[in-house]
Amino acid sequence: MRLIQTLLAATAAGLVSAAAAQASTLVYCSEGSPEGFDPAPWTAGTTFDAASRTVYDRLIEFKKGSTETEPGLAESWEVAPDGTEITFHLRPGVKFQTTAYFTPTREMNADDVVFTFMRQFDKTSPWYEYAPGIAWEYFNSTMANSLKEIVKVDDMTVKFVLNGPDATFLATFPMDFASVVSKEYADQLEAAGTKEQLNVLPVGTGPFTFVDYQQDAVIRYQANPEWWNGKQAIDDLIFAITVDAGVRQQKLVAGECDIIPYPNPADIDGLKANADLTVMQQEGFNIGYLAYNTLMPPFDKAEVRKALNMAINKHAIIEAVFQGVGTAAVAPLPPTSWGFNDALTDDPYDPEASKAALEAAGVKDLSMKIWAMPVQRPYNPNARRMAELMQADFAAVGVKAEIVSMEWGEYLAQSSAKDRDGAVLLGWTGDNADPDNFLGVLLGCAAVGANNRAQWCHQPYEDLIQKARTTFDQAERKKLYDEAQVVFKEQAPWATIAHSIATVPMRANVTGFAQDPVGIHRFVGVDKTE
């Protein structure tokens, strides 16, 4: 599935060293490599940082540091009174980027918007499976079931027609999968027989233009001089891919990185004490969990899943792994969501009850796998350590657990498989403020085989979240989501582990950076003082 080719001959160290010598250069030491540079097929925040929030724009955008929305490539929009149509009026004069591999001949228009979404919606499109490994997980779990058609009204007007009212639909447009791509560029690639290049050499309308990429080492961008919202103060943006958190910290302290994500929790106090650094923190809009494969025996039984949950010493895990920057997760929604059910009680830690429940379910000598992520994420700073602690907890109740891992892109792809062997450690940072972005995207029937890593399709739960989608009164939606979370706890497709506190350390001379509630690292408006 690795579609990305090595495009630089220079070494990563050479690029970063050269970049650091320039005053208008910002070096972001990212935690991993992107799955690709077309944001729509992928799901990792690492990819969104590197692709959608640098190269691309969307019809609607989040305000900086907020989940409130504002106009983007659409100057305005209106929703029909019955909630079944949304009409966007596009911003005139928006230019696609000029690169070494593409020179646009026209400005962004309705054709680009229609193409962006139809390639994900129309299974007969030549772009639906344009390269190996392509899947439209976000689109399929958010828009696909509600969307009836997309209509080009005129060159600057696009109408989305729905099958029925959907209170969640408008909230999906600021999400990364909705980044607008160039139909003219796509046509050029199709004519040349090189469609896969769309995921390797991106073209968007966004604040930074892609320059080149050395796989697993460095990504380089330049400020887009013709960005519709103004050229950025940072001329050169460098992503120096640095998987090890300790190495990222060393580079930050040495001045080789300007901003880093996901520091080791144990190192945060030391970073705060360094006068040359600034450390931003905020409560994370996230959830870390262990997802059982509910299609595979004996994990297809709720009583088995609940028994295993009772074996997990969650508070010991949070103390050892999060070290003061995490809180126990009770529900699939974070407490900061307006849909959170605060009447729920957490799974008890009770190894003796766990053993008794497994025995009552007829489960003996159970062997299982625990999948541990190879990278740090905001919802899990050390998946390997977490898996080891769970392994010991399960051993205490007579369950033998094997820990497995793999490269991050493969981990995401293979953990989606319906026949996956084992329970997977994963998590989520909300893409927007709507509870459906957790409860539907991660646990709905449409997401089985994709973002629903539990492969859990439970009709009583599904009926509640679908009813909530067609209910526009927030108080009524809240009641439905409260009920859905009760069903979730009864069925236990996950062991809910933790919500983390998001931490972003940076050099003290970095200005204009804002933490993003949806966990993305954006560099619009960022600058450096001397």
Summary of the structure (lengths in Angstrom):
residues: 530
radius of gyration: 22.9
end to end distance: 42.5
largest distance: 69.9
contacts: 1847
relative contact order: 0.16
helix: 31%
strand: 21%
